[in-house]
Amino acid sequence: MEPIYLDHAATTPTHPEVIDRMVSVYREAFGNPSSVHSFGRKARRLVDEAREAIARSIGASPKEIVFTSGGTESDNMAIIGAAYAKKEQGRHIITTKVEHHAVLNTCRALEKQGFTVTYLDVDRAGRVDVEALRRALRDDTILVTIMYGNNEVGTLQPIAAIAELLKGRDVLFHTDAVQAFGTEAIDVRTLGVDLLSMTAHKINGPKGIGFLYVREGVRLVPYQHGGEQERKRRAGTHNVPGIVGLQKALEIADAEREQRVRHYRALRDVLLSTLEERGVRFAVNGDPDGGLAHIVNLFFPGTNVETLLTALDLSGVAVSSGSACTAGSVDPSHVLTAMFGAESEEAKSSIRVSFGLYNTEEQVKKAANIIAETVGRMVSGA
Ligand SMILES: *Cc1c(COP(=O)(O)O)cnc(C)c1O
């Protein structure tokens, strides 16, 4: 049997139209966009067009887009850049316990450099409390960084309400929106954020390219020095094929977003109803009122994640325990730990299923049956 890929929150296959566009850029526009001759100008034009299209897609202006190597770099650029730009004003940062490691470990690194970080708790749905955030704000708070949608359980954070709370305060607001782009229409103006991270490879674009939205007037201290690219905010020759690939992936996602959400909801129904029919004991972790449509986090009481993931992989089902960065280690998920407690069964016995463009209902039904059999075997001790 062809293995079934249900780990799209880790990464997605590159869309064939994205590949075609990128190949033609590699072949026909190899120039350095910083060169003044015609070869450079041709590449520059592609970068400019991509920047305009991407900015339009999120309600930003082109000069508010800084191309980066992806989500991790965007998060680092936002958090470190903001911390250093505002360190004379204060050294307190607020985030949550359920952020991606690109945010959490960046905050930890800043703690070693004299910054103080508050890690907000979440409820059992994985959501932060805006009131708790209000109480955590101090006179020396300079930055709040809270993700748009969680990569392990799909829970959406109240970004617009947080932006509203921070309005009128001299506090920057960053959100990691990496998981949201495939299914949520992002408009930075209605969201009210100052900084927003995106990566292409989670929405069928290429790996190694992303952007940081930086609201006009927000100053970040750059930490990569060299040429004057990206208005001196990020030195280094542009990844032109990647930038064009990102533009293409985003254009396709924008055109297909509602259709994708419907598709993922249908796949989720097939997954859950098949598991129910098979009589497996399970619960869905995350927001019962709905989160990101492509992510389903499932708790199977009496199982062990490591053993379960290995057995599923051998049976041709590729899922994950949550964050890809921690897979392969025995640490329980920090997200589920924050939601349910370190000693909770949920933190030790849950897997993440995440859907993508090319998954079919038939595939998901097959995978659900394999999951049911594997879990059944583990629970009965067979
Ligand atoms: C994947 C992911 C990242 C990291 O993005 P890369 O482009 O792989 O560096 C950051 N945040 C979230 C929420 C993610 O899901």
The ligand as a Gaussian input file, in Angstrom:
#p B3LYP/6-31G(d) Opt

LIG

0 1
 C        6.184000      25.222000      10.879000
 C        5.988000      26.299000      11.866000
 C        7.008000      27.259000      12.102000
 C        8.368000      27.163000      11.491000
 O        8.373000      27.521000      10.138000
 P        9.646000      27.102000       9.234000
 O        9.387000      27.761000       7.941000
 O        9.602000      25.601000       9.141000
 O       10.867000      27.598000       9.913000
 C        6.741000      28.282000      12.986000
 N        5.550000      28.380000      13.602000
 C        4.560000      27.496000      13.397000
 C        3.253000      27.678000      14.093000
 C        4.745000      26.415000      12.531000
 O        3.760000      25.537000      12.351000

